[in-house]
Amino acid sequence: MILDRKHELERKLFRQFAEMEFTKELQDRLDETGEFDWDMHRKMARYGFMGVRIPREFGGAGGDYLSYALMIEEFARMDAALSIYANTSNSLGGGPLMMAGTQEQKEKYLPPIASGEKIMVFALTEPGAGSDAGGTTTTAVEDGDGFVLNGRKTFVSGAPMADWCLVFAKTDPTARGSRGISMFVVDLHLPGVSLGASEKKMGINGYPTCDVVMEDVRVPKDCLVGPLHKGFSIAMKTLDGGRLGMAAQAVGIAQSCLDESVAYAKERKQFGQPIGNFQGISFMIAEMATEIEAARQLVYHAAELKDAGKDATMACSMAKFYAAEAANRCAYKAVQIHGGYGYSRDYKVERLYRDARITSIYEGTSQIQEVVIAGQLLKKTGGR
Ligand code: COS
C-alpha cells in the first residue's frame, strides 16, 4: 500500500514530533523510574494526539484508523511506552464509548479524554480470567437506581493515572461463559475503589499498570455502556481495533531495532572492516527489513479494512500476530548484532528487546490471535 498525501504528511508530523520531543533523556528516565510523565501527556494533548480517532463533534480530530496506526508506529519507533500515552484515549479507553455509548455518554466522556484533561482506561483482565476473558468473575448487581460492583481487575494499563475505568462485569450470573457480561464506566475516585501497587515490569516502564479493586462500588444506571448483558462483544470489537494499534506499535519497535542495527553495522569494525560487510550480519539486517515491511503492510491493510467498515477481525489478529512475533525476532537480532554492547543499558536495543516482549502478550497473546484467525477461517468457507 502506498500512502496518500494526507497520510504521508501525517506520518511526517508524527515522526517529527517524536524525534524532537522523545529525547534520550526522557526515554531513559521513564525506563529507569517507571513514572508517568504528565508534561509529555499534556504536550501530546495540546497537539491533539489524544483525540486522533475521536470524532470532531466530541473534541477529537476525526481521523481514521490508518492515521491512528501511523501515529502509534512513529511514536513507538522512538519509544514504545510513550506511544501508549496517545493510544488509550483513541483505542481501549475511547473506543467502546465511540462504538456503544449514548449521545449523552459521548458528550460527557469523549471531550475530556480527547483534550487529555481526563484519562479513561479499560479493565477486562482478572487474576483468573486472562486469555479466557469470558471467565470474568467481577459482578455488577442491579440495586435500586444503580449497580453495585465487586471484583478485582488486574494489569490495568494506565490505571494509576486514570480518572475513569471501563469495567466488564457479570450482570447475569445464570448465563454461561462470555454471555451475561456488561460494561460500565467506573469513576476511580468512588468509595470502594482501590488501586494496587504499580507493577514492576520488564519493559514499557513509563506507562504504569496496576490492579483495580472494587468493593461494593455503587454506580448510577447511566454508567452502563451498551446493552445490558452484551458487553463481551463490545470488548471483542474494541480489541480488534486495539490489536491493530499494538501491531503498529510492534512495527515501530521492530523498525527501531533495524535503524539501530544498520547504524551499528556501518560503524562497528571487527577484523579490520565494518561488521555490515559480513554476511552473518548483513543477512540478519535483510531479514529484519523484509519482515518489518510485511508486518507494516498487514497493519495498513487491516486499518484500511476497518476504515472501509469491513469485517477486520481476522486482519487485525493477523497483523498483531505477525508484527508482534516479527518485533521479537528483530529485537533478538538487533541485540545479537550489537554483541555484548546490546546487552548493556547504554544501547537502545537492550530496551527494545524488553519492550518488544510484551507485544506478543498484551491485547491477546500470539496464541489467542491464532485462535481468532483459525476460528474465522474454519467458520467461513474458503477463508477470504
Ligand atoms: N467482534 C464482535 N463480537 C465478537 C468478536 C468480535 N471480534 N469475537 C467474539 N465475539 C462475540 C461472539 O460472536 C460471541 O457472541 P454471542 O455470545 O452472541 O454468540 C461472543 O463474543 C463469544 O465469542 P466466543 O465464543 O468466540 O468467545 P470465547 O469465550 O471462546 O473467547 C477469545 C474468545 C479467546 C478470542 C477471547 O476470550 C479473547 O479474545 N481472549 C483474549 C482476551 C484479551 O485479548 N485480553 C487482553 C487484555 S485486554 S487489554
Residues whose N, C-alpha, C, O or C-beta is under 5 A from the ligand:
A	BS01	COS	L124 T125 G130 S131 D132 A133 G134 S178 F232 S233 M236 K237 T313 Y362 E363 G364 I368
